[in-house]
Amino acid sequence: MNTTTHENKFTGPATYQISVQGNIVNNLINRLGEMEVSKTGLANKTISTLTGNVQDQSALSGILNTLFDYRYTVISVLKLN
């Protein structure tokens, strides 16, 4: 029997794209490591998207907790590779 399984491996480094509602402030960008930030939308409807390499799930959790601490609404988290 030949079966193919598709696994998402969540250990080790990966590239993530995290979208949040709002304009990410400069001092927060420095705390998020090497994440690149792009912004779309109008002044009060801005979506900020962070893209970059994350070392592991613990680091991803740290980024998400930091965003939560700053009261950003997370719209999506996408694992790119």
C-alpha positions in Angstrom: 0.0 0.0 0.0 1.4 3.3 -1.0 0.2 6.2 1.1 1.3 9.8 1.0 1.1 12.0 4.1 1.3 15.7 4.2 2.8 16.9 7.5 3.3 20.4 8.6 6.5 20.4 10.6 6.5 23.0 13.3 10.0 22.5 14.6 13.0 24.6 13.6 13.1 27.8 11.6 10.4 28.8 9.2 9.3 31.9 7.4 6.0 33.5 8.6 3.7 36.2 7.5 1.7 37.8 10.2 -1.0 40.4 9.5 -2.4 42.7 12.1 -4.9 45.5 12.2 -3.3 48.9 12.7 -0.1 50.7 12.1 2.9 49.1 13.9 4.9 51.7 15.8 8.7 52.1 15.2 9.8 51.0 18.6 7.8 47.8 18.3 9.4 47.0 14.9 12.8 47.0 16.7 11.6 44.4 19.2 10.3 42.0 16.5 13.8 41.1 15.3 14.4 40.8 11.6 10.8 40.9 10.5 10.0 43.2 7.5 6.9 45.3 7.9 4.7 46.4 5.0 1.5 48.5 5.4 -1.6 48.8 3.3 -4.8 50.7 3.6 -5.9 54.1 4.7 -5.1 56.0 7.9 -7.7 54.4 10.2 -7.9 51.1 8.3 -4.2 50.1 8.1 -3.2 46.5 7.9 0.5 45.9 8.8 2.1 42.7 7.6 5.2 41.3 9.1 7.3 38.8 7.1 10.4 37.0 8.2 12.3 34.1 9.5 11.3 32.8 12.9 13.7 30.4 14.7 11.1 28.1 16.3 7.6 28.0 17.8 8.8 29.7 21.0 10.0 32.7 19.0 6.7 32.8 17.1 4.8 32.7 20.4 7.0 35.6 21.6 6.2 37.7 18.6 2.4 37.0 18.9 2.5 37.8 22.6 4.3 41.1 22.0 1.7 42.0 19.4 -1.0 41.1 22.0 0.7 43.2 24.7 0.6 46.2 22.3 -3.1 45.5 21.7 -2.9 44.7 18.0 -5.6 42.5 16.5 -4.0 39.5 14.7 -5.8 38.9 11.4 -3.7 36.0 10.2 -0.6 33.9 10.7 0.7 32.1 7.6 3.6 29.7 7.5 5.3 30.3 4.2 7.8 27.4 4.3 
